[in-house]
């Protein structure tokens, strides 16, 4: 009997589910899959909704579920031998805060599969929440922007009084909020000291597209990075500028031309950051890029320290949707929560102060943004996942050799740990595990 488990989420505000009740019913009827759902009142979909489609509500440890799906990290001590766990593990960059969890998975003899590594031939993610992160993220960013401008006494402030995504609760409500904002921009205008009011989007993937979808409700014009120095101030129109890799970095060799594949391959070896040259023109930055230590940062602490006191500075808020601590935005030094989505980076003290007050940029750094739109984002995610579930259910995850494991290529490439051993593609993580063990 093929038993699939749905793990409860324990992180505050996390109400998302990997598979919605409607899809549980479909998979049960078409593929005879038995679903075991861990008790939890925090979910956006109730236990009753799962029971009505034939799921059994039961604690998962020791339940006999062969594959357990979740969203966020699972707790140490939960993992069992020869059970498969599928979730966003946040381990592939060697994230220090999850090395203990990864070690527990290895010691337990369990298998770990990460949604983030399920990609097509071109490396594009196939199971994702990214667009929903962008939608929720830009909503929260503009909400805290209004609070920041109010704190500074800058008028007119059409962003004042915007609700947070958590309070809005649905995508329709978010869109209505932005329609109202658009009307206020047209009627009352934008603050002169911030015009031309340019919102920059770093990256063009799922998260960026989601953020842009919401932004595009507002009165705006689209411009290219090379246009920024010559834009004319407009009181009733925002400018949207999307930055690609060739705008974020440049070759160290001034005689060389930017090459995308070479950049992906060599990173900081052949390229240096170039994005800081655009920051002077931006009022708001939405950071939506994938980043690792292999690549240059977008904005460093040293840069923001110098830039903050420059005459004519416009930058007020950064929506760090990617939320890599100390990463592309070096002064993203902590994550925030949906209930308190922003901190101010106090430049002179190199610390974060909750809220929008203080000398430094406001940073929106919620690390689980899609949970602010839980039913809609879960439905979208489940739609990307459902086609892979029969393969999970039918696979024999007890075969001794990983090479003999029968799975679609997309899923097999996402297996980080197989029966207590790192797979070949992820052997590099061992170095991070050893470093963590020493410390």
QUIZI-V985717 format. One record per helix or strand of 3 or more residues. SS is the DSSP state (H for helix, E for strand). FROM is the first residue (numbers start at 1). TO is the last residue. If there is no record, write none. Layout:
# QUIZI-V985717
ss:SS from:FROM to:TO
ss:SS from:FROM to:TO
This chain:
# QUIZI-V985717
ss:E from:3 to:6
ss:H from:21 to:31
ss:E from:34 to:37
ss:H from:47 to:52
ss:E from:67 to:69
ss:E from:84 to:87
ss:H from:96 to:108
ss:E from:111 to:114
ss:H from:115 to:117
ss:H from:130 to:152
ss:H from:165 to:168
ss:H from:171 to:188
ss:H from:192 to:194
ss:E from:198 to:202
ss:H from:206 to:215
ss:E from:220 to:223
ss:H from:225 to:230
ss:E from:238 to:243
ss:H from:245 to:248
ss:E from:249 to:251
ss:H from:260 to:269
ss:E from:271 to:273
ss:H from:275 to:277
ss:H from:279 to:281
ss:E from:284 to:287
ss:H from:301 to:307
ss:E from:317 to:320
ss:E from:342 to:346
ss:H from:347 to:349
ss:E from:351 to:354
ss:E from:362 to:364
ss:H from:369 to:394
ss:H from:402 to:404
ss:H from:409 to:412
ss:E from:415 to:418
ss:H from:424 to:426
ss:H from:429 to:438
